[in-house]
């Protein structure tokens, strides 16, 4: 009799435990799907921000290179100006 009572109580406690936690797999999958979607969205935003930053950096680098080239050309033109001027004729004594 005691063993029957212990078996019934054990079976009842197991049934109660399974009933309480029985459908948790569905909500876990939904939570995992939401987390995956949020992760993908965050990754897409990060990729877009990185691309924008790279584009701005490339534009700034090109602008700086153009300014440097213009300054170099201007300096070279100034340095070459005296050499390009016609020579003065030598004075006779």
C-alpha positions as CSV (number, residue, x, y, z in Angstrom):
1,X,0.0,0.0,0.0
2,X,2.8,2.4,0.9
3,X,4.6,1.7,-2.4
4,X,1.3,2.4,-4.3
5,X,0.9,5.7,-2.5
6,X,4.5,6.7,-3.2
7,X,4.1,5.7,-6.8
8,X,0.9,7.8,-7.2
9,X,2.5,10.8,-5.5
10,X,5.6,10.5,-7.7
11,X,3.5,10.2,-10.8
12,X,1.3,13.2,-9.8
13,X,4.4,15.4,-9.0
14,X,5.9,14.5,-12.4
15,X,2.7,15.2,-14.2
16,X,2.4,18.6,-12.4
17,X,6.0,19.5,-13.3
18,X,5.5,18.6,-17.0
19,X,2.2,20.5,-17.2
20,X,3.8,23.6,-15.7
21,X,6.8,23.6,-18.1
22,X,5.3,21.8,-21.0
23,X,5.0,24.5,-23.6
24,X,8.1,26.5,-22.8
25,X,9.9,25.4,-26.0
26,X,7.6,27.6,-28.2
27,X,8.3,30.8,-26.2
28,X,12.0,30.1,-26.2
29,X,12.0,29.8,-30.0
30,X,10.1,33.1,-30.3
31,X,12.6,34.8,-28.0
32,X,15.5,33.4,-30.0
33,X,13.9,34.6,-33.2
34,X,13.4,38.1,-31.8
35,X,17.0,38.2,-30.5
36,X,18.3,37.1,-34.0
37,X,16.2,39.8,-35.7
38,X,17.5,42.4,-33.3
39,X,21.1,41.3,-33.8
40,X,20.7,41.4,-37.6
41,X,19.2,44.9,-37.4
42,X,22.0,46.1,-35.1
43,X,24.6,44.6,-37.5
44,X,23.0,46.3,-40.5
45,X,23.0,49.7,-38.7
46,X,26.6,49.2,-37.7
47,X,27.6,48.3,-41.3
48,X,25.8,51.4,-42.6
49,X,27.5,53.6,-40.1
50,X,30.9,52.1,-41.0
51,X,30.2,52.7,-44.7
52,X,29.2,56.3,-44.1
53,X,32.3,56.9,-42.0
54,X,34.5,55.3,-44.6
55,X,33.0,57.4,-47.3
56,X,33.5,60.6,-45.3
57,X,37.0,59.7,-44.6
58,X,37.8,59.0,-48.2
59,X,36.3,62.3,-49.2
60,X,38.3,64.2,-46.6
61,X,41.5,62.4,-47.8
62,X,40.8,63.2,-51.4
63,X,40.2,66.9,-50.5
64,X,43.4,67.0,-48.5
65,X,45.4,65.4,-51.3
66,X,44.0,67.9,-53.8
67,X,44.9,70.8,-51.5
68,X,48.4,69.4,-51.1
69,X,48.9,69.0,-54.8
70,X,47.7,72.6,-55.4
71,X,50.1,73.9,-52.8
72,X,53.0,71.9,-54.2
73,X,52.2,73.1,-57.8
74,X,52.0,76.7,-56.5
75,X,55.4,76.4,-54.7
76,X,57.0,74.8,-57.7
77,X,55.7,77.6,-60.0
78,X,57.1,80.3,-57.6
79,X,60.4,78.6,-57.4
80,X,60.6,78.2,-61.2
81,X,59.5,81.8,-61.9
82,X,63.0,83.4,-61.5
83,X,64.6,80.7,-63.5
84,X,62.2,81.2,-66.4
85,X,62.7,85.0,-66.5
86,X,64.9,86.2,-69.4
87,X,68.5,86.7,-68.4
88,X,69.7,90.3,-68.2
89,X,72.4,91.1,-70.7
90,X,75.8,91.5,-69.2
91,X,77.0,95.1,-68.7
92,X,80.1,96.2,-70.5
93,X,82.6,98.0,-68.6
